[in-house]
Amino acid sequence: MPNSAEQPRRVTIDPEGPLLVEGPVEVVGDDGTVHASRRFAVAICTCRRSRTYPWCDTSHRRRVKPDGGQARTAGQQETEASS
């Protein structure tokens, strides 16, 4: 998929999450494999924890925070809110 000067892609950087890219987009892996998405926006994994790499599956949310505490997942937050 060639780039177009008239329609540049917007990439949003989240320091604690994935790269958000306006689509459609093609990602070329380090082994040369091309992964394509025709969606209007995609989340590209930057932590390499994703089971669907190069696409983000929010696995980065299950890591330990720098202060030593555990990061809470959305499911844990819902459980805590209903308690």
C-alpha positions in Angstrom: 0.0 0.0 0.0 1.8 3.1 -1.1 1.7 6.3 1.0 -0.1 9.3 -0.3 1.2 12.9 0.1 -2.5 14.1 0.0 -3.6 11.7 2.8 -0.9 11.3 5.4 -1.4 8.7 8.2 -1.9 10.0 11.7 0.0 8.1 14.4 -0.8 8.7 18.0 1.8 7.7 20.6 0.6 6.5 24.0 3.6 6.1 26.4 1.8 3.4 28.3 0.1 1.6 25.4 0.1 0.9 21.7 0.7 3.2 18.7 -2.7 4.2 17.3 -2.6 4.5 13.5 -5.4 5.7 11.3 -6.1 3.0 8.7 -6.1 1.3 6.5 -2.6 0.2 7.2 0.0 -2.5 6.4 2.6 -3.4 8.9 5.8 -5.2 7.8 7.3 -7.5 10.4 11.0 -8.0 11.1 10.7 -11.2 9.1 9.2 -9.5 6.1 5.6 -10.7 6.8 3.0 -8.1 5.8 0.0 -7.7 8.1 -2.9 -5.7 6.7 -5.9 -4.0 8.3 -8.6 -2.2 6.5 -10.1 -0.7 9.7 -10.4 3.0 10.2 -7.9 2.9 13.1 -5.6 0.2 14.5 -3.6 -0.3 17.7 -0.1 -1.5 17.0 1.6 -3.3 19.9 4.9 -1.8 21.2 5.5 -4.1 24.2 5.5 -7.4 22.3 3.2 -9.0 24.9 0.3 -9.3 22.5 -0.9 -12.7 21.4 -2.1 -11.1 18.2 1.2 -9.2 17.5 1.6 -6.8 15.7 -1.9 -5.8 16.7 -2.4 -4.8 20.4 -4.7 -7.0 22.5 -4.2 -4.9 25.7 -1.7 -7.4 27.2 0.4 -4.4 28.3 -2.3 -3.7 31.0 -1.3 -6.8 33.0 2.3 -5.7 33.8 3.7 -4.5 37.1 3.6 -0.8 37.7 6.9 1.0 38.4 5.9 1.6 42.1 5.7 -2.2 42.5 1.9 -2.5 42.5 0.0 -4.6 40.1 -1.8 -2.8 37.2 -5.5 -3.6 37.3 -7.3 -4.9 34.2 -10.7 -3.7 33.2 -12.3 -6.9 34.6 -10.7 -6.3 38.0 -11.9 -2.7 38.0 -15.5 -3.9 37.3 -15.3 -6.5 40.1 -14.0 -4.0 42.6 -16.7 -1.5 41.6 -19.5 -4.0 42.1 -18.2 -5.1 45.6 
